[in-house]
């Protein structure tokens, strides 16, 4: 019986990997920076304004925002001052704990490793874009 159990467990494990990969692809984009515990501080401290979505892959609101977030990433592709990013709070819980994330998705601006402000406005691309551009102007003029 052990051989059969092992095969069933193996098949289940392989299936869960495919499900995780399918979920991940729903959120991933070449123009959205995926921040993890290994690189979060280094990347967010690089002088760009990071607009970060803290999310959980199972969250319905996060799924609805995923397409818009990718489009937002495309808008700022190659920008020297703004980066669109995300953190998966199911895999990088420590980041989300230190950022005091209480619900998903939470959208925050981070500059030089410090939180500037949270975003609570409408979640359409134009509103999100205007918010991050305005914030980037504020910090770059203060820095100048």
C-alpha positions, 0 to 999 in steps of 0.5 A: 500500500505504501507504493500507491500512497507515495504515487498519489502524494507525488501526483498531488504535489506535482499538481499543486506546483502546476496550480501555483505556477498558474496562479503566479503567471496571473500576476507576473509580468516582465514590467512588474518587479517581483520583490522578495525577502532577499532583495526588498531592501536593496531594490526599494533603496535604489532611488526609484519610487516603488509603487508596491502591491502587497497581495495574496494569490487567492484574493479576489480583489488582487486577481481583479487588480492583476491585469491593471497592475501589469498595464501600469508596469508597462506604462513605466517600463524603462522609467528611471524614477518609478518602478511598479512592483509587487510582493506575494504575502503568502511567500514573503510574510516577513516583508508584509508583516514589517510593512504592516499589511492588514488586508489584500491588496494593499498599495503603498509607495516606498522610496529609499526603503521608507514608506511614503504613503498608502494608496486608497483611491480608485483602482483604475489605471489612470488614477493609479498612474496619476498617483504615482507620478504625483508622488514621484514629482514630490520626492524628486523636487524635494531631493533637488 
